[in-house]
Amino acid sequence: MSKRTVTHSTRAWWPTPEKAVQPLLRCLEPRTVFIEPCSGDGALVRILESHGHTCSYSCDVDPRDDSVEWNDATLVVPELGEIVVTNPPFEQHLLTPLLHHWAASKSAAWLLLPSDLLMNVWFGPFAAAVCTIAPIGRVSWLGNGQSGFENSAWVRFDFARGGTGLLLPR
């Protein structure tokens, strides 16, 4: 979950802790219907559903719970009235195709991202679609009570309104 974290896995997977979801809960409309296309073990789905929201579809390319279906997030398009809510992979080569996919489908999405990522030049073309940022600070991704090294935030994209390519890379 951090550029300073050493992992010994080809996939850096981190369950979404409840503390990281609290700021998002204040931003969501009551009874939000969402899809979770990078669901992992379904932790984010369980937290949101425990607060009255409804997940209509949960998938991952590496499901870690029986409630999560195998599917590629770039093949999943939200239905009318649904939004994407996910803790996606942060690596540029994995995140960029997801952002392009949601932009092409004119989706609205809440993504949990490292705050520093928003300042990267490669992220510039997507910045025009950002409409809300809900900071979460640093949380314990490992569930050990020690906060991570990175500040993170929930970032809301409205690709139908903002589009992409409105900001020029340097």
LUMLUMSE-404313 format. One record per residue (C-alpha): x, y, z. Coordinates in pm, whole numbers, plus 50000, padded with zeros to 5 digits. Last residue first. Layout:
! residues N
XYZ
...
This chain:
! residues 170
504415190448119
501255170548075
498335190747942
495145191648141
491835187047964
492745151947851
490015134748043
486305139748092
485035162348364
481265158448349
480745122248240
484105112348393
482975122148740
485895111048954
485715110649332
488995106549517
489085089849856
492345100250016
495685086850130
498665099250328
501555075150299
503895059650555
501355035350700
499875037551047
500815012051310
497844995251480
498704960851339
495844958851090
498314957350801
496934988050627
497135008950944
495935043150834
497505075950731
495415106050638
491865099050519
491415128650288
488105132350099
488795146449751
485905156749528
485435165349159
488345148048987
487605145248613
490135171948516
492815153148708
492735123748468
495075139648211
497485149648488
498005114948640
501185109148438
502625141248589
502265128048945
500615151249198
497465130449244
499645100249325
500915118249635
497485114949795
497705077049782
494425065049632
491045051449743
488845055049436
485265068349424
483915065249071
481425080648831
481405063348496
481505079048149
482245044447999
485345058147825
486505075348146
485965043548347
488075023748101
490825050248082
491025050948462
491245013048477
493925012048206
495975037848404
495725019648739
497624987848646
500655002848466
500655032348710
500855010549021
498165020149268
495974989149252
492374998949317
490535004849648
487075006549497
483725023649466
482365024749111
478955040949079
475565026448994
472525046148875
472675033148518
474695001048514
478405001448589
480734987448322
483004957648393
485534946048131
488394967848256
487784953948606
488834919148489
486614892448640
486734865348905
483734868049140
484104878849503
481804862949763
484074832249779
486894854049914
490404862449794
489614870449432
492694876949214
491414893948897
488734909749118
484944911149133
481984925249325
478644934349168
475434950749295
476964963049619
474314980249827
474825007250090
473255005750437
476305010550661
477054973250697
476944972250315
479814997150299
481984977150540
481244943650376
481964957250027
485264972650141
486374939450295
485454918849986
488654897949990
490124914149680
487344937049556
488944954449261
485714958249058
483494970049348
480124980249205
477875005449374
474315013049482
474245041449736
471665036850012
472205071650158
474375093949935
478075088649988
480355115950120
480205109850498
480755072550438
483895080650240
485575096350545
484935064150748
486285040150483
489975042050578
489145034550943
487285003050831
490464988350684
490654980050311
492454946950262
495914950850104
497094933149793
500454940149633
500464915149350
503774899549244
504374892349608
507424897249825
506444931749935
508624959650065
506594989650172
508065024150103
505985029849790
503035022150007
500005000050000
